[in-house]
């Protein structure tokens, strides 16, 4: 469960805030895979967020966009080979 709390964000850019939030909250996530914990989990979450923020390219169909984003997301979390 995610608990919302006020942020102290004065003078910080969005990436710095996101990084800090990932670091502060990663311990609250109960997972068995060590790759999803600590600094490695934080880097994985940041990479996944970066992938999911990509916009649809000009003349790219919704289907192609979805496939591209899903493929990149799976590659980011190293699951693409396991699902093929």
Buried (B, 14 or more C-beta within 10 A) or exposed (E): EEEEEEEEEEEEEEEEEBBBBBBEEBEEEEEEEEEBBEEEBBBBBBBBBEBEEEEEEEEEEEEEBEEBBBEBBBEBBEEBEEEE
